[in-house]
Amino acid sequence: AVVREAFSRLGYPESEIIGVGVLLLMCTALYLIPRSSIFGAILLTGFLGGAVATHVRVGDPLLYHVLFSTYIAALLWVGLYLREPRLRALVPLTS
């Protein structure tokens, strides 16, 4: 019921709930698998960017709704940076 109400308020049809959920689960699975974690992070960043755009479109409050996806994306990338040597080699923070 909560998801249906949220989708309706955001302007998405109820028929898209399962598809969006499956897409999010697939992106998360790719993020959790070490071999594909960078690709999963890129896909999740795109997904969260869509969430930001949706909340901006409906006029939700900036700090609590719009930027929440940005906070999650930042945590996602910090976590990946800490566990993924390939990413640290690509973007070294120290010289």
C-alpha angles and dihedrals in degrees: 000000000000093000092047091052092047093049091048093049091049092050100250123131118250089237090071096061096091094044093050091047093050091047091051092048091050093050091047092049090052089050092051095049106084095218093055100029096113092050090047091051091052091050093047090049089055091047091050090046087058089052090053091050091049094051092047090050094055094042100245120171113281103229101039104036112012099044096037090085089050091053091051092049091051091051090047092055095043090052092048092047090054095050103034118074092188090061092046089052091050095047109026113189093197128048 
